[in-house]
Amino acid sequence: MKNEHDPGIRPYDYFYGVLGGKWKPYILRGLFFKEKIRFNETRRILGVSEKMLLQQLRELERDGIITREVFPEVPPRVEYSLTPAGEELRPIFDLIYRWSLARLRERDIEVAPLSFRYHEES
């Protein structure tokens, strides 16, 4: 978000621009867990529309967070993986996860059991 009195882009605005969006954290979680994801599998797991998933993946690719690899097969196979910049986000997401888990437990809110599939229980 630009402001005439404060030119340039603020770091938090940049972060939100790159990682904001309903599905981007879930896409990244899948990549942290599996290292590579495929389009249809991700769409099925998340229950997201094809159009929305494609948009979110293109934005992550445009921003240098993921790469897209197309395999010359019939039918075509496409896999997405993290770039080095995307890998740098792993500890940030781990911190967010641990902070959220601690707050849920502190407030005695039930944690979804499948959450531990992607992160070791703390």
ChimeraX attribute file (.defattr): number of C-alpha atoms within 10 A of each C-alpha:
attribute: neighborCount
match mode: 1-to-1
recipient: residues
	/A:1	12
	/A:2	10
	/A:3	9
	/A:4	6
	/A:5	6
	/A:6	8
	/A:7	9
	/A:8	10
	/A:9	11
	/A:10	12
	/A:11	10
	/A:12	10
	/A:13	13
	/A:14	12
	/A:15	10
	/A:16	11
	/A:17	13
	/A:18	18
	/A:19	18
	/A:20	13
	/A:21	13
	/A:22	12
	/A:23	17
	/A:24	17
	/A:25	13
	/A:26	14
	/A:27	20
	/A:28	25
	/A:29	17
	/A:30	18
	/A:31	20
	/A:32	21
	/A:33	12
	/A:34	11
	/A:35	14
	/A:36	16
	/A:37	20
	/A:38	15
	/A:39	15
	/A:40	13
	/A:41	10
	/A:42	16
	/A:43	17
	/A:44	11
	/A:45	10
	/A:46	14
	/A:47	10
	/A:48	14
	/A:49	11
	/A:50	13
	/A:51	9
	/A:52	14
	/A:53	21
	/A:54	14
	/A:55	13
	/A:56	19
	/A:57	21
	/A:58	15
	/A:59	18
	/A:60	21
	/A:61	19
	/A:62	12
	/A:63	15
	/A:64	15
	/A:65	21
	/A:66	24
	/A:67	19
	/A:68	18
	/A:69	12
	/A:70	10
	/A:71	11
	/A:72	9
	/A:73	8
	/A:74	6
	/A:75	7
	/A:76	8
	/A:77	13
	/A:78	16
	/A:79	14
	/A:80	19
	/A:81	22
	/A:82	22
	/A:83	14
	/A:84	12
	/A:85	12
	/A:86	19
	/A:87	17
	/A:88	12
	/A:89	14
	/A:90	15
	/A:91	10
	/A:92	10
	/A:93	15
	/A:94	15
	/A:95	11
	/A:96	12
	/A:97	15
	/A:98	15
	/A:99	11
	/A:100	13
	/A:101	18
	/A:102	13
	/A:103	12
	/A:104	13
	/A:105	11
	/A:106	9
	/A:107	9
	/A:108	9
	/A:109	10
	/A:110	9
	/A:111	12
	/A:112	7
	/A:113	8
	/A:114	8
	/A:115	12
	/A:116	11
	/A:117	9
	/A:118	12
	/A:119	14
	/A:120	9
	/A:121	10
	/A:122	8
